[in-house]
Amino acid sequence: MSVTSRASTPSALPRHRDCPFDPPSAYTELREEGGAGRLAFPDGNVGWLLTRHEDVSQLLADDRFSSDRRRTSSPVHSFPVRPDDRRMLGSFIGMDPPEHTRYRRLLSKWFTARGMRGLQPRIEEIVEDHLAAMERAGPPADLVTSFAQPIPSLVICELLGVPYEDRTDFQRWATVLLRLGQSRQEVYAARDALWDYMRGLIDAKRHRPDEALLSRLVNGDHGAPGGPGTATAAGLTDDELTGVGLLLLVAGHETTANMLALGTYALLRHPEQARMVRERPEVIDLAVEELLRYLTIVQFGTVRVAREDLEIAGVRVQAGETVVGSLASANRDSSRFPDPDTLDVTRDTPDQMAFGHGIHQCLGQHLARMEMRTGYPALLRRFPTLRLAVEPDQVPLRHDMLVYGVHRLPVTWDRAAG
């Protein structure tokens, strides 16, 4: 076991998977031993890992813990990813109230469930266009590049007003930020390239406004101009807008793309579950939630730092210690989800935590759900004989990335007769 419990010797975060769809078995062992383990961080600090659903929920809802990324240790990096304050501006997932509240309140109206339903016709059109292109090209195909990645990328680009033709650049830079084992110089260079790209786009929106989200934040709904370096019509400076834009762009395509690909891989390995998604429209909402629970692609959890000495999960946490809550482990907790290691697309999972919990619960969750609710059944209905084109153990998994999934998913299908 990689992590030992209670006051035992600290160990590194578990990373070895025995099955491509299951989190490391060390999480199961830790849940059974009490749920909390001493965690050694790459920067030399020591903190805690929480694995039970109840404890992770408490961690993410307890205001005695801070989300300030400048104060936490990373479970995967030995250096701070964002050491300078300017690059933190707008990245509200690493902030506490009232700063977090200000950004969240400003943006939440754009990502409501009702607002995302308004995008459904366009999402359906994008999905059908890519499926038709796959059909014309014929088998085999890489489902990542032909389906899973372009659909959320195009949707978030249109929503934000980011030129889709720039996707090769921003996806390459985002990959560097999300890949484990990169040097400090590589990470900072990719971060600066993304920052400069988005900052240029913000300036362009001021001079050539459109109807997309970034332009509306810069100029207001009526296109009122703002001066360089000043607060915009939305009350944000250009640095803040740059941070917000980057967060929405990267999160908006990386997570859903990997869920579409890994979710399809899981369904192809569970053909009876795939059949229900294909043939029973009434289960698709449950199926999406179950796939989110079962796969939980934010594989290294969420990070908080204790503001004061406190107790959680039966252990004593000192002020300043970093605590990691494993969403993947919480979603496999048998005390909350009976038979948790079984994929059951008819399961009701109202408390699955793939999108987090509390005030930092994913802003774009309604958009992601809409894309998955549309994508999975459309794919399986268009290609009812869809199957892997390689042996399962030849599918390259994203063990090396912060967001789990597959690097490629080679698939094939039977052409229609005639």
FIDRENLO-221540 format. One record per atom (N, C-alpha, C, O): x, y, z; residue in one letter. Coordinates in steps of 0.001 Angstrom, whole numbers, plus 500000, padded with zeros to 6 digits. Atoms other than C-alpha are relative to their C-alpha. Layout:
XYZa;...
***
This chain:
500842498801500000m;500000500000500000m;500874501246500000m;501898501281500683m;499167498813500165s;501315503466499071s;499838501007501122s;500781501727501448s;500247499033498940v;499706505501501858v;499578499254501249v;498683498411501197v;500372500629498740t;499546504428505488t;499133500941500803t;499151502152500579t;501054499223499355s;496871505607507864s;500431500602501326s;501454500246501910s;499839499345498704r;496612507812510938r;501365500670500138r;501762501429499253r;498747499286499744a;499946508939512400a;501209499248499465a;502329499485499918a;498921500828500517s;502031506462510400s;500922500807499087s;500705501996498856s;499016499350500860t;504961507253508117t;499342500539498739t;498624499800498066t;500628499437501206p;503898509622505308p;500508499312498738p;501674498928498644p;499662500606501284s;503839508181501791s;499440500851498876s;498585501708499098s;500427499224501163a;503342509565498292a;498579499640499599a;498053498598499989a;501357500224500483l;499960509850496630l;499950498740499135l;500808498567498269l;500100501213500821p;498833506491495155p;499769500352498536p;498986501251498226p;500164499742501434r;499122506389491354r;499844498729499176r;499378498797498039r;500053501232500793h;499294502717490282h;498570499471499905h;497887499311500917h;501332500559500253r;496092501362488710r;500136498565499511r;500936498278498621r;500049501379500466d;495404497658488333d;499027499833498846d;499156498899498054d;501022500025501038c;492432498366486039c;499884501414499441c;499937502372500211c;500047498646500566p;492111501298483593p;498839500838500500p;498887502065500406p;501177499257499573f;488729502251485052f;499912500188501518f;499042500909502006f;500052499940498544d;489481501856488761d;501110500881500549d;502219500878500014d;498909499272499331p;491402504223491045p;500953499015500658p;500617497837500781p;499041500911499352p;494483502769492773p;499374499243501167p;498585499796501932p;500569500841498940s;493649499912495121s;500386500493501389s;499728500154502372s;499596499457498702a;495501501746497895a;498888500834500627a;498789500910501852a;501113499214499453y;492448503982498252y;499004499106500739y;498513499465501809y;500911500938499340t;490249500990499074t;500559499573501343t;499836499534502339t;499368500416498749e;492723499826501698e;499940501121501039e;499678500870502215e;500001498887499059l;492905503288503240l;498599500280500532l;498437500599501710l;501379499823499517r;489114503629503403r;499678498973501076r;499029499293502072r;500290501059499048e;488955500311505228e;500774500179501302e;500351499676502343e;499165499831498808e;491687501368507678e;499661501264500788e;500279501528501819e;500378498791499277g;490021504608508732g;499759501206499138g;499139502174499579g;500348498964500954g;489917506810505679g;500970501144499859g;500917501869498866g;499051498889500055a;492742509258506464a;501415499466500094a;501705498627500946a;498620500439499997g;496428508762505694g;500952501169499918g;500640502202499325g;498953498988500076r;499616510768506148r;500544500031498573r;500819498985497984r;499620499840501399l;500692512170502769l;501283500817499899l;501392501894500485l;498737499292500253a;504209513170501665a;499909500699498652a;499627500062497638a;500084499215501225f;504271515957499077f;501370500117499337f;502387500064500027f;498712499909500700p;506977516322496401p;500873501159500451p;502091501114500274p;499193498862499558d;508054519673497881d;500603499789501388d;501259500684501921d;499434500318498699g;509006517967501157g;499055500209501168g;499351499776502282g;500980499810498932n;505948519022503164n;499202498725500239n;499205497805499420n;500814501150499620v;503655516564504923v;498589500473500309v;498400501509500946v;501391499662499740g;499871516618505043g;499155498744500116g;499589497748500693g;500949501086499819w;496864514323504790w;499266499684498698w;499094500546497836w;500843500465501102l;494863512290502267l;498710499450500580l;498743498593501464l;501315500483499578l;491127511734502785l;499369499200498856l;499467499582497689l;500468500933501026t;489378508883500969t;498518499643500090t;497954499111499134t;501409500366499853r;485852508446502339r;499090501119499511r;499422502300499612r;500949499037500551h;482841510134500769h;499602501042501033h;499592502236500736h;500433499076498947e;481687511670504044e;501096501002500345e;500819502187500526e;498897499122499606d;485126513082504875d;500383500964498892d;500677502129499156d;499684499110501121v;485824514457501400v;498921501070499855v;499229502228499572v;501094499019500041s;482390516127501405s;500194501070501063s;500023502260500801s;499778499038498916q;483165517723504756q;501162500931499678q;501075502141499889q;498826499191500349l;486593518892503573l;499628501127499037l;500044502270499227l;500297499034501054l;485142520666500520l;498922500998500401l;498732502009499725l;501053499089499553a;482303522301502462a;500388500792501251a;499632501663501681a;499603499428498710d;484240523380505586d;500841501253499782d;501919501173499193d;499270498759500240d;485339527034505594d;501223500155500905d;501907501176500848d;498742499999499252r;488099526187508080r;501169499589499106r;502327499651499520r;498982500338500984f;489978525023504986f;500003501053498897f;498948501528498475f;499828499003501057s;491329527425502372s;500303499321498671s;500934498265498632s;499696500465501355s;491476526903498585s;501133500778499365s;501434500569498190s;498964499123500534d;494280529446498156d;501199499177499527d;501933498614500339d;498943500827500573r;496726527731495793r;501401500480500375r;502361499714500281r;498688499489499605r;499566529969496984r;500438499436501349r;501606499558501718r;499694500501498660r;499390528292500409r;500075498477500049r;500527497922501051r;500058501454499979t;498981524633499434t;501226499375499361t;501905500002498548t;499010500819500694s;501474521950498475s;499284499207498917s;498138498795499097s;500564500808501081s;500858520141495205s;500317498531500224s;501450498201500576s;499701501430499851p;500496516338495384p;500795499429498844p;501233498280498908p;499316500535501188v;502175516019491967v;501184500849499539v;502018500353498781v;498895499136500404h;504569518990491530h;500872500328501208h;500379500443502330h;499084499636498928s;507655519830493569s;500225501503500067s;500982501978500914s;499831498555500042f;507400523532492712f;498632500653499857f;497705500016499356f;501291499322500155p;504589526105492835p;499724500290498529p;500586500814497822p;500335499818501408v;502776526235489496v;499749501461499692v;500026501911498580v;500329498585500214r;501677529863489934r;500549500825501170r;499792501174502076r;499439499294498856p;504064531705492246p;499741501493499989p;499848502137501032p;500154498549500081d;503310535224490998d;498527500379500039d;497695499728499408d;501381499619499778d;500141537027491993d;499274500349498701d;498089500043498565d;500668499567501215r;499426538440488528r;499417498818499238r;498317498904498692r;500488501184500701r;499091534980487032r;498868499296500767r;498180498446500203r;501097500563499224m;496670534052489831m;498688500727499750m;497616500165499976m;501213499200500175l;494218536818488944l;499028499305499052l;499408498874497963l;501029500614500814g;490967535407487606g;499876498505500156g;498838497941499810g;500053501449499833s;491828531788488445s;499289499687501313s;499925499333502306s;500766499977498755f;489036531630490998f;499874498648500669f;499438498583501818f;500057501297499320i;489220527884491671i;501056499914501100i;500958499071501991i;498979499971498962g;492302528695493748g;499848501176500935g;500838501678501467g;500264498844499145m;490653531478495749m;498928499680501030m;498169498722500886m;501017500079498955d;488520531895498857d;499060501189499872d;499391502171499208d;500844498808499896p;485553534199499470p;500753501083500765p;501558500761501639p;501002499499500941p;485063537061498990p;500468500079498552p;499659500321497656p;499511499912501381e;487349537022495913e;499320498945499120e;498853499250498023e;500644501061500764h;485977533676494757h;498538500330499730h;498044500119498623h;501427499686500138t;482409534828495340t;499770501035498904t;498810500934498140t;500154498949501009r;482896537897493159r;500085499430498585r;499243499737497742r;499869500609501327y;484105535906490158y;498848499035499711y;498263499051498628y;501029501028500192r;481617533089490652r;498650500641499700r;497927500190498812r;501285499336500215r;478641535446490879r;499932500622498609r;498889500585497957r;499962499373501316l;479712537259487728l;499808498980498878l;499135499263497886l;499983500976501087l;480131534073485676l;498854499000500041l;498489498440499007l;500959501086499854s;477452531753487037s;498776500166499107s;498192499171498679s;501190499789500830k;474637533371485022k;500189499479498576k;499215499223497867k;499734500489501349w;476357532207481833w;499987498474499937w;499952497905498845w;499845501454499992f;476526528557482932f;498877499304500769f;499098498242501352f;501139500624499338t;473084527811484371t;499503498803499192t;499794498680498002t;500578501140500714a;471259524601483506a;499079500484498880a;499073499915497788a;500889499464501032r;468674526667481623r;500790500560498825r;500440500331497668r;499185499451501068g;471342528507479680g;500639498923499151g;500724499066497931g;499380501079500761m;473053525274478696m;498978499260499143m;499319498761498071m;501038500619500841r;469747523839477455r;499808500797498714r;499463500241497671r;500105499186501198g;469677526758475058g;501068499671498970g;500888499944497783g;498932500400500908l;472922525447473560l;499782498615499387l;500524498208498494l;500171501387500431q;471523521957472991q;499899499840498484q;500559498956497938q;500061500185501457p;470562522427469305p;501362500129499325p;501680499361498417p;498686499827500604r;474042523693468463r;500922498833500364r;501693498375499521r;499178501149499614i;475718520894470451i;499606498771499181i;500469498026498717i;500460501124500814e;473565518335468643e;500510500110498572e;500899499109497970e;499503499779501357e;474572519880465312e;501488499685499905e;501924499036498954e;498564500263499991i;478274519755466200i;500274498506500097i;501129497983499383i;499832501447499855v;477992516125467323v;499685499286498691v;500452498432498248v;500395500663501245e;476166515090464155e;500996500281498886e;501281499391498084e;499010499679501027d;478687516902461941d;501241499118500143d;501775498626499148d;498802500808499799h;481581515013463518h;499728498513499785h;500597497791499297h;500344501393500278l;479782511676463381l;499901499751498503l;500347498715498009l;500101500138501454a;479002512233459714a;501384499976499356a;501621499220498414a;498634499991500526a;482663513047459052a;500695498673500274a;501424498165499422a;499441501314499699m;483693509839460819m;499470498951499037m;500224498116498538m;500624500988500889e;481249507851458710e;500535500126498586e;500800499117497932e;499471499803501351r;482476509398455466r;501434499496499892r;501805498884498890r;498606500443500025a;486104508704456356a;500115498495500119a;501055497894499597a;500005501443499842g;485263505149457318g;500945499518501083g;501809500262501547g;499149500549498945p;486888502849459858p;501383499647499438p;501566499467498234p;500057499704498565p;489195502699461675p;500160501491500252p;500393502272499329p;499854498597499624a;489373505972463571a;500551500082501413a;500409499158502215a;499634499680498621d;490919507497466643d;498870500852500563d;498672501990500136d;501168499293499482l;487894508515468667l;500376501282500721l;499553502192500814l;499577498778499314v;489917511119470590v;500055501161499024v;499456502208499272v;499810498892500941t;490878513218467557t;498808500223499085t;498614501333498590t;501115499840500928s;487769512570465478s;498689500370500691s;497760500837500032s;501285499808499323f;485082512933468160f;500140500644501378f;499604501727501613f;500013499583498595a;485917513340471845a;500651501355500222a;500148502159501007a;499308498726499781q;488362516233471613q;499384501165499231q;499198502230499821q;500497498824500734p;486926518432468836p;498639500506500445p;498371501702500332p;501347499544499651i;483350518523470132i;500024501006501150i;499531502119500966i;499973498981498940p;483947520223473519p;500901501182499666p;500647502295500126p;499135498886500389s;486762522298472004s;499229501014499163s;499320502218499400s;500766499092500843l;484469523732469349l;498902500694500794l;498654501884500598l;501074499409499194v;481637524285471845v;500549501119500887v;499977502208500923v;499485498967499093i;483799526185474353i;500595501161499214i;500516502305499662i;499491498908500829c;485494528175471582c;498864500908499545c;498996502131499589c;501138499195500436e;482123529314470260e;499383500755501169e;498982501910501022e;500596499355498834l;480834530071473751l;500843501194500443l;500303502250500773l;499114498937499535l;483882532161474667l;500318501020498914l;500591502183499211l;499552499134501082g;484613533618471253g;501476499841499712g;502139500797499309g;498603500317500300v;488015531931470869v;500072499400498593v;499300498489498296v;499896500568501350p;489072531226467246p;500341498504500051p;501372498116500599p;499793501442499955y;488763527473466778y;501264499596499252y;501878498579499574y;498805500334500758e;491614527526464274e;501272500122500835e;502336499675500406e;498838499889499109d;493952528360467189d;500139498800500928d;501021498790501788d;500074501088499026r;493177525073468937r;501300499206500107r;501644498732501190r;498751500772499940t;496446523358468000t;500969500612500996t;501628499898501752t;499083499321499086d;498416525974469910d;499528499892501443d;500288499451502305d;500393499971498595f;496299526293473041f;499847498606500582f;500025498424501787f;500055501361499483q;495765522542473311q;501399499470500309q;501582498728501274q;498618500423499739r;499532521967473067r;500511500607501298r;501135499912502100r;499545499354498765w;500241524505475820w;499285499416501217w;499897499207502265w;500748500572498884a;497473523086478005a;500519498614500356a;500569498250501531a;499470501341499753t;498911519585477596t;501260500063500850t;501453499227501733t;498791499847499195v;502239520781478994v;499636500284501455v;500239499718502367v;500395499664498630l;500496522274482042l;499418498802500730l;499565498686501947l;500701501110499370l;498557519081482677l;500832498726500070l;500441497773500744l;499173501201500002r;501361516574482059r;500905499971501223r;501497500985501593r;499135500168498841l;503235515215485061l;501459499883499552l;501744499447498437l;498593500179500274g;507009515312485218g;500637501091499167g;501817500994498831g;499419498894500748q;507466518564483290q;500881500834500930q;500632500913502133q;499134499145499211s;510235520869484440s;499310501322500304s;498335501698499654s;500512498675499657r;509559524209486083r;500036500914498766r;499084501653498514r;499862499136501167q;510817525935482925q;498955499685498933q;498398500597498322q;500996500391500995e;508507523941480638e;498602500456500409e;497833500953499586e;501320499606499511v;505474524614482811v;499821501511499909v;498790501992499438v;500118498545500025y;506171528319483143y;499950500539498576y;499235501504498307y;500021499552501394a;506852528695479406a;498623499778499373a;498111500646498666a;501336500272500541a;503542527031478503a;498960500922500625a;498062501412499940a;500919499095499318r;501710529091481121r;500098501411499427r;499080502068499208r;499818498649500536d;503214532316479769d;499474500102498569d;498916501129498181d;500505499988501370a;502361531358476180a;498474500076499988a;497892500827499206a;501460499940499895l;498737530720477138l;499542501375500466l;498572501931499951l;500358498688499467w;498637533946479121w;500092501066498910w;499179501878498755w;499821499003501052d;499998536008476231d;498948499843498903d;498452500829498358d;501034500242501017y;497580534355473800y;498663500573500445y;498015501293499685y;501289499533499520m;494534535084475948m;500004501518500187m;499001502176499910m;499930498553499814r;495716538605476783r;499832500722498657r;499163501753498583r;500184499425501325g;495970539360473065g;498569499893499522g;498055500795498862g;501392500188500399l;492507537957472525l;499086500983500729l;498149501517500137l;500786499034499236i;491077540144475293i;500115501386499360i;499119502096499226i;499803498698500645d;492594543209473618d;499248500061498676d;498667501093498341d;500715500024501282a;491134542151470260a;498496500146500203a;497821500786499397a;501440499897499739k;487661541810471798k;499599501437500320k;498473501851500041k;500316498600499694r;487856545391473003r;499832500812498714r;498967501685498641r;500024499222501230h;488475546702469489h;499058499416498944h;498554500138498084h;500899500655500965r;486400544137467541r;499048499087500775r;499188497865500725r;500895500802499152p;483601542997469870p;499087499100499178p;498760499396498028p;500979500903500591d;481304540083469079d;498963499684501065d;498885500385502074d;501074500329499062e;478400538403470878e;500374498900500986e;499540498486501791e;499591501099499134a;480430535725472679a;500358500498501403a;500411501702501654a;499864499692498578l;481170535579476414l;501177500922500302l;501016501890501044l;498848499154499692l;484669537074476471l;499744501442499613l;500060502358500372l;500278498644500467s;483565540077474442s;498989500693500906s;499115501887501176s;501005499408499111r;480570540639476698r;500612500363501351r;500234501367501954r;499326499659498748l;482795540536479775l;500890501225499831l;500981502062500729l;499125498868500251v;485209542992478212v;499205501287499819v;499536502318500404v;500681498797500458n;482678545415476756n;498621500216500600n;498045501291500434n;501382499888499556g;479379544760478484g;499071499609498865g;499488499566497707g;500936500458501014d;476268543629476654d;499763501022498899d;499266500664497831d;500264498969501004h;476111546945474780h;501273500453499314h;501258501448498589h;498778499688500710g;479716546998473596g;500695501256500478g;501453501854499714g;499347498806499488a;480836549880475832a;501499499768500096a;501919498785500706a;498552500220499996p;484611550303475349p;500602500244501355p;500067501021502145p;499219499768498790g;487102550126478196g;501425500310499615g;501865499933498529g;498625499645500314g;490623551459478346g;500961498911500420g;500675498180501368g;499015501019499633p;493711549216478454p;500433500132501457p;500761501222501926p;499551500017498617g;494587548183482013g;498974500486500995g;499234500466502199g;501037499521499096t;491361549586483448t;498974498909500231t;498968497895499534t;501087500941499770a;488379547762484890a;499062500012498807a;498759501071498257a;500890500116501147t;486094546486482154t;498559500231500427t;498272500521501588t;501419499826499706a;482320546753481887a;499513498981501017a;498518499215501704a;500378501021499020a;482147543585483986a;500686500219501339a;500499499433502267a;499312499724498753g;484316545145486681g;501301499253500160g;501845499212501263g;498759500766499954l;487387543031485815l;501101500738499261l;500851501372498236l;498849499465500721t;490851544224484868t;500378499035498877t;499864497918498811t;499565500868501087d;492558542828481783d;500714498754500525d;500558497671499962d;499353501176499405d;494696540550483970d;498966499014500536d;499101497802500364d;501051500881499488e;491589539209485659e;499262499310498868e;498982498114498952e;500671500597501144l;489862538654482329l;500857498918499360l;500345497886498926l;499096500987500574t;492921536822481060t;499965498711500812t;499879497623500242t;500051501181499146g;492901534461484049g;498685499257499894g;498661498028499824g;501319500615500149v;489166533851483781v;499899499281498658v;499445498138498590v;500088500597501327g;489403533210480045g;500798498718499886g;500329497740499302g;499169501199500061l;492234530725480422l;499376498850500775l;499356497713500303l;500623501050499192l;490479528821483193l;498821499370499261l;498696498147499212l;501170500518500703l;487267528511481178l;500391499235498746l;499787498210498430l;499591500649501243l;489077527589477961l;500605498627500262l;500212497643499635l;499319501273499752v;491322524873479397v;499053498993500645v;498960497849500201v;500925500922499329a;488745523374481766a;498850499600499083a;498333498487499175a;501166500251500845g;486034523631479122g;500214498964498931g;499243498392498436g;499820501043501008h;487679521284476664h;500727498768500531h;500482497664500045h;499213501137499535e;490078519068478640e;499151498951500718e;499250497758500428e;500724500969499179t;487681517496481108t;498946499242499197t;498876498015499277t;501057500676500748t;484756516770478792t;500578499121498906t;500062498033498649t;499370500825501035a;487027515521476017a;500440498660500569a;500237497621499941a;499533501251499409n;488531512949478354n;498858499150500525n;498956497923500512n;501170500783499596m;485142511932479743m;499348499335498801m;498943498177498892m;500601500602501192l;483777511366476229l;500816498799499527l;500250497767499165l;499155501089500478a;486765509206475278a;500049498845500987a;499817497696500610a;499888501070499012l;487226507275478517l;498638499356500258l;498551498144500454l;501335500556499823g;483471506882478952g;499631499046498886g;499032498000499137g;500261500909501116t;483192505367475485t;500812498720500143t;500302497628499896t;499166501185499770y;486103503034476258y;499348499090501042y;499285497875500853y;500642500802498958a;484328501904479434a;498738499319499477a;498493498152499784a;501221500594500548l;481056501337477588l;500314498875499020l;499622497857499007l;499632501062500933l;482776499322474852l;500503498758500729l;500384497644500220l;499558501141499206r;484284497134477572r;498865499413500834r;499034498369501465r;501193500485499309h;480807496722479104h;498837500070499014h;497992500958499132h;500948499889501119p;478631495994476033p;498540500052500415p;497740500690499731p;501393499935499574e;475401495463477971e;499655501404500467e;498539501871500241e;500223498622499592q;475766498920479489q;499925500906498767q;499103501821498720q;500041499228501247a;476496500351476025a;498667499808499292a;498109500755498738a;501291500268500650r;473364498667474686r;498888500819500634r;498027501343499927r;501041499219499340m;471217500385477300m;500119501482499654m;499105502148499448m;499827498602500379v;472721503787476509v;499516500228498575v;498928501267498272v;500391499876501406r;472092503166472801r;498492499868499809r;497913500571498981r;501386500371500291e;468556501772473072e;498976500561500976e;497779500511500694e;500957499542498991r;467004503319476189r;500258501466500341r;501030501759501255r;499773498561499752p;466858507140476062p;499704500412501434p;500267501390501927p;500388499601498646e;465304507221479519e;501116499804501021e;501027500325502132e;498924500225499026v;468551506055481156v;501191500934499797v;502132500894500588v;498782499268500337i;470947508560479579i;500430500949501115i;501627501082501369i;499600499106498909d;470830511071482460d;500676499219501118d;501704499647501642d;499381500844498981l;471551508299484966l;501347499481499524l;502299499406500301l;498764500556500544a;474214506866482665a;501140501003500079a;502266500637500418a;498963498973499934v;476111510162482500v;500510500149501429v;501719500216501653v;499586499863498601e;476121510501486292e;500802498786500467e;501768498921501219e;499291501210499607e;477224506899486701e;501400499953499387e;502355499555500054e;498682499967500621l;480067507285484215l;500903501015500695l;502093500767500886l;499233499010499248l;481171510425486036l;500483499422501327l;501637499609501711l;499626500618498715r;481140508528489340r;501043498916499794r;502060498881500487r;499173501192500200y;482761505386487999y;501416500354499547y;502375499682499929y;498708499664500605l;485603507122486133l;500733501135500718l;501951501060500877l;499443498885499208t;486199510406488076t;501395500387499501t;502404500033500113t;498741499780500709i;488896511740485756i;500929501014500670i;502107501079500319i;499090499156499218v;490232514398488173v;500672499066501006v;500229498932502147v;499544501205499307q;492446511613489418q;500812500267501266q;500979499356502077q;499170499756498825f;494601513345492057f;499295500834501059f;499934501308501998f;500788499409498934g;491812514952494043g;500030501520500038g;500581502176499155g;500060498563499776t;491180518439495342t;500810500345501242t;500881499561502189t;499013499629498990v;493590520342497579v;499490501171500831v;498971502148500291v;500354498927499075r;492879522480500650r;501111500131501047r;501907499211501233r;499037499797498923v;495000523964503455v;499240500436501247v;498346501279501175v;500699499697498748a;493900524129507092a;500330501415500457a;501500501795500509a;499798498647499473r;493406527679508406r;500353499978501484r;500931500932502003r;499816500099498555e;493592526463512019e;500188498540500360e;499954497665499526e;499955501373499520d;494243523350514084d;498570499469500084d;497677500147500592d;501358500551499999l;491247521048513667l;500051498488499871l;501112497902499655l;500129501438500186e;490000517475513488e;499064499714498843e;498025500358498695e;500848500480501077i;488592515737510435i;500362498545499741i;501534498174499803i;499789501427500286a;488181512043509604a;500728499295501133a;501433498310500910a;499400500642498853g;489337511203513103g;501474500279500196g;502125499625501010g;498584499660499832v;492776512803512719v;500127501484500328v;499229502279500048v;499719498621499632r;494300516016514005r;500835500641498901r;501928500171498582r;499320499274501067v;495286518467511259v;500504501318500571v;499757502050501221v;499409498767499509q;497643521313512076q;499761501141499015q;499693500925497805q;500134498823500853a;497143524844510768a;501160500058499007a;502319499888499387a;498975499919501028g;499011525222507480g;500261498700499271g;500956498697498254g;499802501275500691e;498927521535506555e;499043499886498813e;497886500300498883e;500808500235501192t;497674520613503085t;499266498680500132t;499842497679500559t;500833501196499967v;494822518098502878v;499454499759498592v;498897500663497969v;500500500387501319v;493940516258499665v;498779499118500190v;498829498121500910v;501195500828500003g;490418514922499198g;499887499272498680g;499764499910497635g;500056500784501235s;490289512081496666s;498556499845499540s;497772499129500164s;501338500134500572l;487159512466494537l;499788498589499459l;498701498024499587l;500113501348500559a;487877509143492833a;499720498978501087a;498899498080500901a;500231500923498896s;488041507330496156s;498620500208500608s;497923499241500914s;501324499719499444a;484937509085497498a;498904499393499142a;497893498924499664a;501000500541500912n;483031507941494426n;500009498480499918n;499164497891499244n;499980501466499905r;484000504321495114r;499778499531501439r;500098498390501773r;500231500331498598d;483014504373498791d;498751499127500112d;497650499575499792d;501127500941499929s;480805501318499424s;498965500398501044s;497827499930500996s;500989499546499025s;479164503030502387s;499002500973499373s;497932501216499929s;500901499078500699r;477615505471499919r;499446499403498719r;498308499693498351r;500411500585501281f;477430503455496667f;500143498484500075f;501261497973499998f;499919501461499945p;476562499753496943p;500665499445498742p;500424499922497632p;499286500630501113d;478779497556494766d;500670501071499139d;500414501134497937d;499511498804500695p;480789500665493798p;500911499732498822p;501067500602497965p;499067500281501079d;483247498927491467d;499317499423498765d;499983499024497810d;500774500456501144t;480457497851489111t;499414501196499264t;498843502088499890t;500610498964500829l;479396500111486224l;498553499621499737l;498282498585499129l;501434500259500153d;475593500294486257d;499331501297499563d;499098502183500385d;500516498746500542v;474096502961483981v;498567500280500417v;498020501326500067v;501333499739499458t;470710502594485677t;500051500413501468t;499011500631502089t;499819499636498597r;472147503478489103r;499635501475500209r;499923502315499356r;500285498619499620d;470875506639490809d;501122500480500914d;501296499951502013d;498818499555499243t;473946508568492033t;499936501503500252t;500773502241499731t;500139498546499810p;472778511999493255p;501175500641500727p;501372501852500624p;498907499430499216d;475830512420495499d;501374499716499410d;502381499838500107d;498674500207500590q;478588511550493035q;500750501326499983q;500154502392499830q;499199498804499754m;481453513987493423m;501004500301498892m;502006500967499150m;499056499747501084a;483168514076490020a;500185501484499723a;501253501905499280a;499914498560500201f;482385517811489804f;500377500737501285f;500280501963501345f;499664499370498735g;483522518450493368g;498773500189500872g;497750499530500685g;501053499799499008h;481362519755496190h;500214501365500631h;501336501869500670h;499881498725499312g;480627522986497998g;500076501169499036g;499635501070497891g;500026498773500787i;481238526490496714i;500874499925498757i;500717500732497841i;499121500139501164h;483906525319494266h;499523498920499044h;500264498528498142h;500507501003500937q;481708522751492549q;500072500554498583q;499799501734498361q;499655499587501360c;482488522879488823c;498957500932499382c;497779500588499290c;500875499021500622l;481019525972487163l;499408499477498694l;498257499775498375l;500440500461501310g;480757524216483796g;499340498642499993g;499252498008498941g;500537501356499948q;479087521030485004q;498766499808499120q;498580498729498557q;501203500161500824h;475805521701483171h;500353499897498517h;499708499162497769h;499529500105501379l;477647522228479892l;500594498627499744l;500300498005498724l;499391501320500166a;479681519057480382a;498936498915499925a;499019498016499088a;501073500989500039r;476549517063481138r;499267500027498667r;498953498975498109r;500704499880501263m;474837518407478027m;500799499356498869m;500233498671498016m;499162500576501053e;477775517406475839e;500033498480500101e;500010497799499075e;499977501449499840m;477883513895477298m;498638499384499724m;498554498330499094m;501341500517500267r;474112513403477217r;499715499937498508r;498979499065498046r;500176499981501444t;474231514277473534t;500963499039499315t;500576498303498407t;498954500722500711g;477499512603472579g;499930498494500094g;500011497815499071g;499966501453499844y;477313509093474035y;498919499288499177y;499257498428498364y;501007500750500752p;473943507955472641p;500078500237498502p;499824499317497724p;499905499732501437a;474466509687469276a;501096499152499364a;500910498612498273a;498891500814500504l;477804507908468809l;499594498536499892l;499819497900498862l;500324501426499975l;476480504489469780l;498856499652499053l;498781498527498561l;501081500267500954r;473364504830467621r;500491500092498561r;500067499314497705r;499473499872501358r;475273505997464559r;500862498797499631r;500864498354498483r;499107501137500237f;477766503131464942f;499672498868500977f;500407498660501942f;500415501047499048p;475928500217466636p;501008498859500119p;500967498107501093p;498985501056499919t;478858497877465863t;501348500547500448t;502373499887500279t;498747499383499559l;481465500239467319l;500727499085500979l;500115498513501881l;499188500858499144r;484319498334468966r;501445500471499936r;501821501255499065r;498580499671500002l;487981498647469830l;500671499404498767l;500335498304498327l;499230500480501151a;490376498317466899a;501321499381500423a;502082498898499584a;498785500597499437v;493187497114469176v;499608499199501226v;498475499279501700v;500236500697498746e;493505494846472161e;499867501023501132e;500531502059501095e;500208499014498926p;492316496587475378p;501288500484500651p;501393501658501005p;498770499574499333d;495821496609476862d;500897500853499106d;501953501309499545d;499241499139500902q;497063498541473809q;499448501424499953q;500001502278499259q;500539498641499927v;494902501585474555v;500886500814500935v;501010500459502107v;499087499217499151p;497323504264475861p;499243500876500990p;498462501742500596p;500716499304498932l;496082505607479183l;500768501229500465l;501992501285500347l;499411498739499561r;496727509070480610r;500444499933501464r;500036500756502284r;499429500075498660h;498578507945483728h;500864501217500294h;501066501582501452h;499026498926499860d;500922510858483109d;499367501385499995d;500075502383499862d;500690498722500092m;498281513597483154m;499175500272501258m;498719499346501930m;500856499635498870l;496417515518485848l;498554499590499755l;497854499184500683l;501341500440500371v;493184514772483986v;500132498643499329v;500787498510498296v;499855501373500482y;492828511030483434y;499161499779498746y;498226500528498466y;500733500349501211g;491607509425480226g;500845499095499136g;501606498269499641g;499188500750500959v;493127507927477088v;500655500995499056v;500054502005498691v;499335499150500987h;495683509480474763h;499412499761498610h;499261500690497817h;500633500366501271r;494135507623471825r;498997498898500273r;499147498145501235r;500965501079499880l;491137505337471374l;499706499461498597l;498753499903497955l;500234500563501331p;491422503282468157p;498721499160499978p;498579498214500753p;501277500706500114v;487946502087467135v;499738499653498547v;500331500221497630v;500443500385501329t;486338500408464173t;498532499648500079t;497962499591501169t;501421500358500076w;482825499459463019w;499731499383498638w;500558499468497730w;500390500605501268d;481017497623460259d;499339501047499126d;498424501746499562d;500655499089500934r;480173499690457197r;498605499504499671r;498353498300499629r;501354500370500385a;476513499776456249a;500021499361498620a;500756499806497739a;500076500679501286a;475663497426453394a;499405500934498951a;498517501735499242a;500553499215501118g;475025499025449996g;500546501384499926g;500169502149499038g;
***
